[in-house]
Amino acid sequence: MSSKPTTKTTLALIPYLNCEPFYAGLDDLDFEIVREVPRELGRLADAGMATCGPMAVVDWFRLRDRFDLLGDFGIACEGPAHSVLLFSRRQIRDLGGARIGLTTESSTSVQLLRLILERQHGLADVTYERAESDDDDARLLIGDAALVAASRGQEDFPFVYDLGEEWLGWQALPFVFARWVVAKEVPADDRQLIEATIEVSLANWRLRVLEIAARRGEPFDLDAKGVLRYLSTFRYRIGAVEALGEQSFESMLKEMD
């Protein structure tokens, strides 16, 4: 009996450095694979074109009637994320009435920023635009783009705020950025194969740090120690305390909307 998948299960993978601990062995499974930024993967999942992968939690909130969680896999942090950054011309408490240029890659971090500015800091009349402009008072970047910007520095934006750190200081809980999900129609054999592969990858990712750094570290000026330090800031399994942070985030989004 062949162990090869026979369905059209499509793995939708976020191409960011912080997802590398999940990915060893997935290319060998003979599933179709698409690699896109979180916001685009949410669109593909909504259109039925992506059936399994790490999904931004705000997309998971709206698509949970069509997707199940895959194990306890996810991306969370308790403190700085180092790659979800607001670069600002002025201090965050002074951003009332500001124009914020938003990354086009994010679903979750954009909503987290809204909560931090409007609920935590009580700022009003903030304008959010899905593009950069010379008129930006601040800019939100995530993932690899945020790492690059942080490594190069942003002279025009001297204040840098890590949204993971901001959330922890406000809510005293971890923040969950993404969850691994699988479409309800995906067969059990496919689910088990993907889950088992991720289990092995997570168990051994630290042994692959040299390889990851050689392949991915240069754009961010990260050697193996830097890659290990960065990846170690994340939690790749969502436990009870991470789930509390996720629930708090979802509840506040519902109240705000």
Secondary structure by P-SEA (a helix, b strand, c coil): ccccccccbbbbbccccccccccccccccccbbbbbcaaaaaaaaaacccccccccaaaaaaccccccccccbbbbbccccccccccccccccccccbbbbbbcccccaaaaaaaaacccccccbbbbbccccccccbbbbccaaaaaaaaaccccccccccaaaaaaaaccbbbbcccccccccccaaaaaaaaaaaaaaaaccccaaaaaaacccccccccaaaaaaaaacccccccaaaaaaaaaaaaaaaaac
